[in-house]
């Protein structure tokens, strides 16, 4: 007597084998995109947490005039937000030059946050087409099998096409989370840049006010 679920296991194995190299490539892309999403999520969580911790402490220090403490706080925090704040706190005494330095630091931080997002976007774009390519190859193989099987009914084609469509489904399955992550992380990077821009401008304005008193 066959063990329960044995037929199902064989069916899954047959489907994977029938997908061929195309399905293997899509499985690899799925694993790779999940690894990228996890790595980027950790990076964004760290940056947003650092920004929220720094902003409240810095505002309190600047209100009390503790510039040295603010610089020491930024040096203690090694991250994207602290590098931008350091560019706002230190450097040229000229307000315009300090503002340009902060903007360059924000651009570098945003570029670091957006690292690997192009790869995610590419995976989201090409995965459905890779799946469609695998389906086309599978359908061609199914009709070839029908032509070579004398007296075979349409069931032969139906089985081949159903197996081939697995590639299309796999391509969509890979593309959806990659596209969602790509859009989400780009939005978070844009928000981080905006918040850092507001914070650096606030710091520069307060330092300018103190300098003119």
C-alpha positions in Angstrom: 0.0 0.0 0.0 1.4 3.4 -0.9 2.0 5.8 1.9 -0.4 8.7 2.3 0.7 11.8 0.3 3.1 9.7 -1.9 1.2 10.5 -5.0 1.2 14.2 -4.2 4.9 14.2 -3.6 5.5 12.5 -6.9 3.3 15.0 -8.6 5.2 18.0 -7.2 8.5 16.4 -8.3 7.1 15.8 -11.8 6.0 19.4 -12.1 9.4 20.8 -11.0 11.2 18.5 -13.4 8.8 19.4 -16.2 9.6 23.1 -15.6 13.2 22.4 -16.6 15.9 25.1 -16.4 13.4 27.9 -16.6 11.7 26.9 -13.3 15.1 26.3 -11.7 16.2 29.8 -12.7 12.9 31.3 -11.2 13.4 29.3 -8.0 17.0 30.8 -7.7 15.6 34.3 -8.4 13.0 33.8 -5.7 15.6 32.8 -3.1 17.9 35.6 -4.1 15.1 38.3 -4.0 14.0 37.1 -0.6 17.6 37.4 0.6 17.9 41.0 -0.8 14.5 42.0 0.8 15.6 40.7 4.2 19.0 42.5 4.0 17.4 45.8 2.9 14.7 45.5 5.6 17.3 45.2 8.3 19.2 48.2 6.9 16.1 50.4 6.7 14.9 49.4 10.2 18.4 50.3 11.6 18.4 53.7 9.8 14.9 54.7 10.8 15.5 53.7 14.4 18.8 55.6 14.4 17.0 58.7 13.0 14.2 58.6 15.6 16.7 58.3 18.5 19.0 61.0 17.2 16.4 63.6 16.3 14.8 63.9 19.7 18.2 64.0 21.6 19.7 66.5 19.1 16.8 68.9 19.3 17.1 68.9 23.1 20.9 69.4 23.0 20.7 72.3 20.5 18.0 74.0 22.6 20.4 74.0 25.5 23.4 75.0 23.4 25.3 71.7 23.9 27.0 71.6 20.5 29.9 69.5 21.8 27.5 66.9 23.2 25.6 66.8 19.9 28.8 66.1 18.0 29.8 63.4 20.5 26.4 61.8 20.1 26.7 61.7 16.4 30.2 60.2 16.6 28.9 57.5 18.9 26.2 56.5 16.4 27.8 55.0 13.3 25.0 55.2 10.6 23.5 57.1 7.8 21.6 59.6 9.9 24.6 60.5 12.1 26.8 61.2 9.1 24.3 63.7 7.7 23.9 65.4 11.1 27.7 65.6 11.4 27.9 67.4 8.1 25.3 69.9 9.4 27.0 70.4 12.8 30.6 70.7 11.6 32.5 72.1 8.7 32.5 75.5 7.1 31.1 78.4 9.1 29.4 79.6 6.0 25.7 78.7 6.1 25.3 78.0 2.4 28.4 75.8 2.2 27.3 73.8 5.3 23.9 73.3 3.7 25.5 72.0 0.5 27.7 69.7 2.6 24.5 68.3 4.3 22.8 67.8 1.0 25.7 65.8 -0.3 25.7 63.7 2.8 21.9 63.1 2.4 22.5 62.0 -1.2 25.2 59.5 -0.2 23.0 58.1 2.6 20.0 57.7 0.2 22.3 56.0 -2.4 23.4 53.6 0.3 19.8 52.8 1.3 18.8 52.3 -2.3 21.7 49.8 -3.0 20.4 46.6 -4.5 16.9 48.1 -5.2 17.7 48.2 -8.9 18.3 44.4 -8.8 15.0 43.9 -7.1 13.3 46.0 -9.7 15.0 44.1 -12.5 13.8 40.7 -11.0 10.3 42.1 -10.7 10.4 43.1 -14.4 11.9 40.1 -16.0 10.5 37.2 -13.9 7.1 37.1 -15.6 8.8 37.1 -19.0 11.1 34.3 -17.9 8.0 32.3 -16.8 6.3 33.1 -20.0 9.3 31.9 -22.0 9.2 28.6 -20.0 5.5 28.2 -20.7 6.0 28.7 -24.5 8.8 26.1 -24.5 6.5 23.7 -22.6 3.6 24.2 -24.9 5.8 23.6 -27.9 7.0 20.4 -26.3 3.4 19.3 -25.5 2.3 19.7 -29.1 5.5 17.9 -30.3 4.6 15.0 -28.0 1.1 15.0 -29.4 2.3 14.8 -32.9 4.6 11.9 -32.1 2.0 9.9 -30.2 -0.2 8.2 -32.7 -3.9 8.1 -31.6 -3.3 10.1 -28.5 -6.2 12.3 -27.3 -6.2 15.9 -26.2 -5.4 14.7 -22.7 -1.7 14.5 -23.7 -1.7 18.2 -24.6 -3.7 19.2 -21.5 -1.1 17.5 -19.2 1.8 19.2 -21.0 0.2 22.6 -21.0 -0.8 22.4 -17.4 2.8 21.6 -16.5 4.1 24.4 -18.7 1.8 27.0 -17.1 3.7 26.3 -13.8 6.5 28.5 -15.2 4.1 31.4 -15.7 2.7 31.0 -12.2 6.2 30.8 -10.8 7.3 34.0 -12.7 4.3 35.9 -11.2 5.0 34.5 -7.8 8.6 35.8 -7.9 7.7 39.2 -9.4 4.9 40.2 -6.9 7.0 40.3 -3.7 10.0 41.8 -5.5 7.9 44.6 -7.0 6.2 45.3 -3.7 9.5 45.4 -1.9 11.1 47.6 -4.6 8.3 50.2 -4.3 8.2 50.1 -0.5 11.9 50.6 0.0 12.1 53.4 -2.5 9.3 55.1 -0.6 11.2 54.6 2.7 14.4 56.0 1.1 12.5 59.1 -0.1 11.0 59.6 3.3 14.4 59.2 5.0 15.9 61.8 2.7 13.0 64.3 3.4 13.3 63.8 7.1 17.0 64.2 7.1 16.7 67.3 5.0 14.3 68.9 7.5 16.5 67.9 10.4 19.7 69.2 8.9 18.0 72.5 7.9 16.7 72.9 11.4 20.1 72.3 12.8 21.8 74.8 10.4 19.2 77.4 11.1 19.6 77.1 14.9 23.4 77.2 14.6 23.1 80.3 12.4 20.9 82.0 14.9 23.3 81.3 17.7 26.2 82.6 15.7 24.5 86.0 15.1 23.5 86.6 18.7 
